[in-house]
Amino acid sequence: MTDLRLAIWDVDGTIVDSRETIHNVMTEAFRQSGLTPPEYDDTRRIVGLSLHEACAQLAPGVAGAELDRLVQVYRESWVRARGRPDFHEPLYEGALETLEELRSEGWLIAMATGKTRAGIASLFDRHKLEHFFDTIWCADDGPGKPHPHMVLQAMDALGMEPHASLMIGDAIHDIAMGRAAGVRSLGVSWGFGAAHELEEAGAHEVHHDFVTLRESVLNFSPSPETR
């Protein structure tokens, strides 16, 4: 399997533009819980973390049963948001074409996301992407980002080594996860993380559109020296 390459993808902010939805749902959850809603700049920094950790960071004075309730209210708010007729989470321009090209070039493709299985199912209901992914790892499967668990599990499931794998994501937690797993980690600036934040987090490259990202990924040569 030495000639195979693996692309491990984050979803929110990388493949799907969920910036407005996530912030609106977080705002609703905080208001329903009697808390002051966070600013968007605060919300964007926690995307990718486990929901408990994310809510704890956004509401540092909340803990225990109150934190559990905030998490549950957030989940319920997501369900309501997905059921509204105006719910809109578009794919980023170039995302579908990139997945199609990787598949045609023989790449293995994995997902490493902070979404739950229910969230992934909803995504696949709206965007027919399931057939692209050879293995999927999410918030329900163990330690969340930035722990390397999801990347390590994806590689193990497909029999791949770090030097032949890439992590692609928009948040500093994606970059930290990929680096911790020993894989080359590519940042994208169109989601939740700013370019300078991704660079500071250790991204090997930061891309500003799918054109340059696709070119870089397709030109990736599995080699221990590329890490």
Secondary structure, 3 states (H helix, E strand, C coil): CCCCCEEEECCECCCECCHHHHHHHHHHHHHHCCCCCCCHHHHHHHCCECHHHHHHHHCCCCCHHHHHHHHHHHHHHHHHHHHCCCCCCCECCCHHHHHHHHHHCCCEEEEECCCCHHHHHHHHHHCCCHHHCCEEECHHHCCCECCCHHHHHHHHHHCCCHHHEEEEECCHHHHHHHHHCCCEEEEECCCCCCHHHHHHCCCCEEECCHHHHHHHHHCCCCCHHHC
